[in-house]
Amino acid sequence: MIAKETLLQAYRHMCLVNNMAVTYEQHRSICKYVHSTSRGHEAIQLATAYHLQPADYVSPYYRDESLLLGLGFSPYELMLQLLAKANDPFTGGREYYSHPNYSGPDKPTIIHQSSATGMQVIPTTGIAQGLQFREKYLPSTLRKNGDGSLPVVVCSLGDASITEGEVSEALQFAVLKQLPIIYLIQDNRWGISVCAEESRAMDAYEYAGGFYGMERSRINGSDFVESFHAMGKIVQSVRHNRRPHLVQANVPLLGHHTSGVRKEFYRSDADLDAHATRDPRILLRNYLLEHGAGEELILDLEHDAANTISEAFQLAIAAPEPDPAKVGEYIFVPTPVITESGIREPQGRDRIMMVDAALFAIREIMAQYPEAILYGQDVGKRLGGVFREAATLADQFGDHRVFNTAIQEAYIIGSTVGMSATGLKPIVEVQFGDYIYPGFNQLVTEISKSCYLTCGKFPVQALIRVPVGAYGGGGPYHSGCIETTLLSIKGIKVVYPSNAADMKGLMKAAFLDPNPVVMLEHKGLYWSKVPGTESARTVEPDENYILPLGKAAIVLPAFQLRVEEGDSCCVITYGMGVYWAKAAATALPGQVEVVDLRCLYPLDEDLVFETVKKHGKCLVLTEEQQNNSFAEALAARISQKCFRWLDAPVEVMGALNLPAVPMNTILESAMLPNAEKVRDRLMTMLEN
């Protein structure tokens, strides 16, 4: 039996939701930002919310306002987000209605929620992955509920999102690792104007049958009593048995898809009438009357709900608007690493290769931080990375901390959101830069926006390693440079070391940064196999060496006399470009100053502009295809900031503008810059 108080609470919440929907519809000019309501979905959402506890995690989707009310958020708080007010407790006016996030002692944790359908499934599965790790290997750090029970994770989503490929990646990982997560699928048979019959070959319950190890249930999500009993059993099962469970809850859609895509645009009267017969509020009202609740009590609840919503709405309207001066806050949270520390060139140390510098850095990190884990394709014990960049790590730290994943770039990248939210410190690897694109959805939609849209509550601490660059006939799918594409994403940092010492120092700083960092590692510099890159090998810094992000370095100074005579120029570059520039400079003794950016964002503009102003002539050098590249954008910025000091236009040199790097080494060489091409360009610059 369900307690009478619970039934009455559920009915009151449903009345609140109904009045909210009516109020929003009546005041469309005020409720001008796009929004969806939960009308039709109330029963399953409330039934789920009532079984969750503060140590749990939940990821609602954009129609889950009833779930939020059930968790304890007030209508006024939700309305502040509806109207994008400054005091919106979730995003400060930056996000849509019913896009919450929350971290506190009294309610389940809610990470950043995006609007992209199904995209929350990977980050939320990452939460379950993180909780499982803490439960098994760091049990003293796992937060439990007040009754001592273990936390569970709930991921809520609509049925139309199940066809997203990233959902299958998450389900695959959940059953493979047997994670404590509930996937709550609210099936109203509509995906905007696309009905179930034309968009799917099976429903979510049938689909889940293909993921062996996934428990599954199908329930009537419009019936609160059935939903409450079912979700109670399912939540308890996952709490105790620690296995994934998919719930398909069949519900009606009583409202519009959104305030802008209205139901009368595409739904027939017959369809609307059929859905209306399953209205959860009416069904629960009838149940209460049949089980002894008087009409007067129910009318009192309805009257109270109407007054509550009316008052809350007026207060929300009167709430202050956001301060435009604060629009730039929370892109990142502060990093603790702001100065270079440790010993860069200890006495008696051998010179090491870049690939070993990365390996040694991660080994020291994992020895110091038990919450650090490394995963990706082929990084596990059997191979230790295709470049041996993770060799011996699994042997030393165990398969639970260093492990392989399937070919799932989206999961590899997106799961770091959830892992970070549980306090773990993930280091992940995408095998080649050319293969990062399946993970871009997560990088753009979830990772880069999380800090900003949660007002700093959920920055994503993730170190994403990506081998890049061309050499030796790697071909069109193993040679790409991707920095321009990455740098178009705001909310991530991009590092690009060119030698072993920088690799180790930047790797440590990137790991300690509470924000997402992508480390681009040139394969041609890993072992210094490319002629002219021997100086990429350096003395190994000590274990305390840390190099802050955003600090460029002058790796080859020009002679002061040449500078004073106006017979010098500078090259601003990074990665392999450092070695092309240094080799080219040997033909122009003392005339060329080379700046290694080391970090592309944040960028050391001070050193760049100072260097350009000193010389008056500048070449920005990149391995990427030149047109519309980061290098061209940087050249434009230099031109603007240093215009009065320039003796000639800022020049750019990059690869030919081809769709891919050809495999034949003759063609590869024809496409890419090299020392000779750079030398010729510098000579021309200095002559003019």
C-alpha positions, -999 to 999 in steps of 0.1 A, spaced: 0 0 0 11 35 -7 7 59 22 -21 84 19 3 113 24 23 102 -6 -8 99 -28 -20 134 -17 15 148 -23 16 133 -58 -18 148 -66 -8 182 -53 23 181 -74 2 172 -105 -21 201 -98 9 224 -96 22 211 -129 -13 216 -145 -15 251 -132 20 259 -144 11 247 -179 -21 267 -179 -3 298 -166 25 296 -192 0 292 -220 -20 322 -208 10 344 -206 29 334 -238 42 369 -243 59 368 -209 70 331 -211 88 340 -243 117 316 -240 112 281 -255 100 255 -229 83 222 -226 60 210 -198 56 175 -183 19 173 -188 11 136 -193 44 125 -178 38 135 -142 31 101 -127 63 83 -137 84 113 -130 70 118 -95 71 81 -87 108 81 -96 117 112 -77 100 100 -45 123 70 -44 156 89 -48 178 100 -19 205 127 -15 235 105 -24 219 95 -57 224 111 -91 197 119 -116 199 134 -151 165 148 -162 156 157 -197 139 188 -209 103 176 -201 111 166 -165 96 195 -144 75 171 -124 106 151 -115 122 183 -102 91 192 -81 92 157 -67 128 161 -57 119 192 -37 125 221 -61 98 248 -59 76 261 -87 92 295 -81 127 281 -86 116 265 -119 99 297 -130 131 317 -125 147 294 -151 116 296 -174 120 334 -175 158 333 -176 161 354 -145 193 363 -126 184 342 -96 177 311 -117 193 286 -92 206 264 -119 221 285 -147 216 322 -138 195 328 -169 217 309 -193 197 278 -200 162 267 -210 134 257 -187 138 223 -170 176 222 -177 187 219 -141 220 212 -123 224 208 -86 250 200 -60 240 200 -24 234 178 7 196 176 5 188 164 -30 203 141 -56 232 155 -76 223 167 -111 251 174 -136 247 198 -165 218 190 -188 219 198 -224 190 200 -249 206 176 -274 184 145 -272 201 115 -258 234 132 -252 231 130 -214 232 92 -215 270 90 -219 279 115 -192 253 99 -168 267 65 -175 300 79 -167 286 89 -133 277 52 -127 312 42 -138 327 66 -113 305 54 -85 314 18 -92 351 27 -91 347 44 -57 326 16 -43 351 -11 -53 385 6 -49 380 38 -28 351 27 -6 359 51 22 353 80 -2 319 69 -15 291 90 -2 262 69 10 226 78 19 215 85 54 202 49 58 235 35 47 223 25 12 244 28 -18 237 55 -44 220 48 -77 220 68 -109 189 76 -130 191 88 -166 158 101 -179 151 105 -216 124 105 -242 117 75 -264 127 93 -296 163 97 -284 168 60 -281 177 59 -318 208 80 -312 240 61 -317 255 75 -285 228 59 -265 239 25 -277 275 32 -267 263 40 -232 241 10 -229 269 -12 -242 293 1 -216 267 -2 -188 260 -39 -194 297 -47 -200 307 -32 -166 274 -39 -149 269 -3 -137 243 8 -111 221 29 -134 185 31 -143 176 43 -178 141 58 -176 125 60 -210 94 80 -211 75 69 -242 48 91 -255 53 78 -291 61 112 -305 95 128 -315 82 163 -323 61 155 -353 75 121 -360 55 92 -347 68 60 -334 57 39 -364 78 59 -388 109 63 -367 117 30 -349 117 -7 -356 111 -15 -319 105 3 -287 130 8 -259 120 -23 -240 125 -45 -271 158 -27 -279 172 -33 -244 167 -70 -250 197 -70 -273 220 -58 -245 225 -90 -226 229 -82 -189 204 -53 -190 174 -58 -167 143 -43 -182 107 -34 -173 77 -20 -192 52 -1 -171 21 22 -175 37 55 -167 4 73 -165 -7 53 -135 9 67 -104 2 37 -82 17 13 -107 46 35 -113 53 41 -77 54 4 -69 74 -5 -99 100 22 -95 103 14 -58 112 -22 -67 136 -12 -95 154 14 -74 159 -10 -46 171 -37 -69 197 -15 -85 208 -3 -50 214 -38 -39 223 -58 -70 243 -31 -88 231 -39 -123 217 -17 -150 180 -15 -156 160 0 -184 124 11 -178 100 19 -206 72 40 -192 43 45 -216 28 79 -211 5 103 -230 17 136 -243 -9 162 -232 10 194 -239 29 208 -269 62 195 -279 75 230 -269 60 264 -266 71 270 -302 61 237 -318 25 234 -309 5 201 -308 -22 214 -332 4 218 -359 8 181 -365 -15 160 -342 -51 149 -351 -80 155 -328 -84 117 -325 -48 114 -313 -52 142 -288 -84 127 -275 -68 93 -271 -39 107 -251 -63 128 -229 -80 96 -217 -48 87 -199 -42 120 -181 -23 110 -149 -39 138 -129 -74 127 -137 -65 90 -131 -51 98 -97 -80 120 -88 -104 92 -95 -82 68 -76 -83 91 -45 -120 94 -46 -125 57 -50 -102 51 -19 -118 75 5 -104 109 -2 -133 134 0 -141 158 -28 -136 187 -4 -100 176 3 -93 173 -33 -108 207 -41 -87 222 -13 -56 208 -29 -65 221 -63 -73 255 -49 -41 257 -30 -21 246 -61 -37 274 -82 -29 300 -56 7 288 -52 14 290 -89 -3 324 -93 19 338 -64 50 322 -76 46 334 -112 41 370 -101 73 368 -79 92 353 -108 81 380 -132 93 406 -107 127 389 -102 157 408 -115 172 402 -149 208 390 -152 236 415 -152 251 417 -187 285 426 -172 286 390 -159 279 373 -191 316 362 -194 318 346 -160 324 308 -155 339 299 -188 365 282 -167 371 279 -130 406 290 -117 434 265 -120 458 260 -91 488 259 -115 499 295 -122 537 294 -119 564 271 -132 578 249 -104 601 220 -99 634 214 -116 633 214 -154 669 201 -159 680 181 -129 717 172 -127 726 136 -137 693 129 -155 693 112 -190 677 127 -220 644 111 -228 620 109 -257 587 127 -257 567 95 -256 586 85 -224 581 119 -209 543 114 -213 545 79 -198 566 91 -169 543 120 -162 513 98 -160 531 72 -140 539 99 -114 504 113 -115 488 79 -109 512 71 -80 502 104 -63 465 105 -71 445 73 -65 415 88 -81 434 92 -114 424 66 -141 435 61 -177 413 45 -204 409 44 -242 415 21 -271 445 -2 -267 460 15 -236 455 -15 -214 480 -41 -203 481 -62 -234 496 -34 -257 500 -2 -236 490 21 -264 497 18 -301 527 42 -295 536 24 -262 527 57 -245 510 37 -217 534 8 -215 537 -8 -181 510 14 -165 484 -13 -162 510 -37 -147 519 -11 -121 485 3 -113 461 -25 -122 434 -32 -148 409 -12 -128 428 20 -133 443 15 -167 420 -3 -191 409 -7 -227 376 5 -241 357 -5 -272 359 17 -303 337 43 -288 352 78 -291 320 94 -279 319 73 -248 356 78 -241 353 115 -242 318 120 -229 321 97 -199 347 121 -184 318 144 -175 303 119 -152 336 106 -139 346 141 -130 313 148 -112 321 119 -89 355 133 -81 376 110 -102 403 125 -125 401 108 -159 428 107 -184 415 94 -217 431 88 -251 417 90 -286 440 69 -307 445 93 -336 434 129 -342 415 118 -373 392 97 -352 382 122 -326 352 134 -346 327 109 -333 335 123 -299 330 159 -309 294 159 -301 302 152 -264 331 176 -264 310 204 -278 275 197 -263 285 185 -229 321 190 -218 328 225 -231 295 240 -219 292 224 -185 311 249 -164 296 279 -181 260 267 -180 262 255 -144 277 288 -132 309 270 -122 293 241 -103 303 214 -127 336 221 -145 348 189 -162 382 179 -150 394 158 -180 427 153 -197 421 141 -233 453 129 -251 453 129 -289 482 119 -311 483 140 -342 505 150 -372 520 136 -403 553 118 -409 565 88 -428 535 80 -449 508 78 -422 482 84 -448 449 103 -448 434 88 -416 464 88 -393 481 121 -401 456 149 -395 461 180 -374 429 191 -357 438 222 -336 417 247 -356 386 226 -352 393 222 -315 400 259 -310 366 268 -324 351 252 -293 349 276 -264 353 262 -229 382 238 -235 420 243 -233 443 230 -260 480 222 -254 506 213 -280 541 204 -266 571 201 -288 597 185 -265 600 161 -237 604 186 -209 574 206 -220 554 173 -224 560 163 -188 554 197 -173 523 205 -194 509 170 -188 511 176 -150 495 211 -153 468 198 -176 459 170 -152 457 194 -122 436 219 -142 399 215 -130 388 224 -166 389 202 -197 422 201 -215 430 185 -249 467 176 -253 478 173 -289 509 151 -292 528 150 -325 536 114 -334 566 125 -354 581 139 -322 574 110 -299 607 92 -307 625 120 -326 626 98 -357 620 127 -381 654 142 -391 660 175 -374 639 167 -343 666 153 -321 663 182 -297 628 171 -289 646 148 -265 655 166 -234 667 159 -199 638 145 -179 625 171 -154 620 160 -118 588 147 -105 577 181 -91 581 199 -124 550 217 -136 547 241 -165 516 263 -165 493 264 -195 494 296 -216 532 302 -213 550 304 -247 588 302 -249 615 317 -271 633 286 -283 657 304 -306 666 341 -299 678 364 -326 710 384 -322 704 417 -305 726 435 -331 705 420 -360 673 432 -342 687 468 -337 697 469 -374 662 460 -384 675 428 -401 655 402 -382 621 385 -381 602 361 -359 584 328 -364 554 320 -342 548 283 -343 543 251 -324 547 213 -327 567 202 -357 568 238 -369 594 245 -341 619 222 -358 612 234 -393 618 270 -381 649 262 -362 664 243 -391 655 271 -415 671 296 -392 705 280 -396 708 295 -430 701 330 -415 724 332 -384 710 355 -358 682 369 -379 654 346 -368 637 344 -335 614 314 -329 586 313 -304 571 280 -294 535 286 -283 533 253 -264 497 261 -255 472 272 -281 445 281 -256 451 299 -234 475 317 -257 505 337 -245 495 368 -264 519 390 -244 550 372 -255 537 369 -291 529 406 -294 561 416 -276 582 395 -300 564 407 -331 568 444 -320 605 438 -315 612 425 -350 585 441 -372 583 410 -395 565 378 -386 557 344 -400 530 323 -384 539 287 -392 516 256 -389 514 221 -401 476 224 -407 461 232 -440 465 270 -442 431 284 -453 408 294 -424 432 279 -399 441 289 -364 474 303 -378 455 327 -401 433 338 -373 464 344 -351 480 363 -379 450 386 -382 451 392 -344 488 400 -346 481 424 -375 455 442 -354 474 444 -322 509 451 -336 500 472 -367 521 503 -357 552 481 -353 550 461 -385 574 466 -413 555 442 -436 522 422 -436 521 392 -412 527 361 -433 513 326 -428 527 293 -439 508 260 -436 501 228 -455 484 229 -489 447 231 -488 439 195 -495 412 174 -479 437 149 -465 473 140 -462 483 116 -490 500 84 -480 528 84 -506 557 101 -488 566 122 -519 530 135 -520 530 140 -482 562 160 -485 547 181 -513 517 190 -491 535 199 -459 558 227 -450 595 218 -443 627 235 -433 636 244 -469 602 259 -477 603 279 -445 639 290 -452 629 303 -486 599 322 -472 621 338 -444 647 349 -469 621 366 -490 607 383 -460 641 396 -449 650 408 -484 619 429 -488 
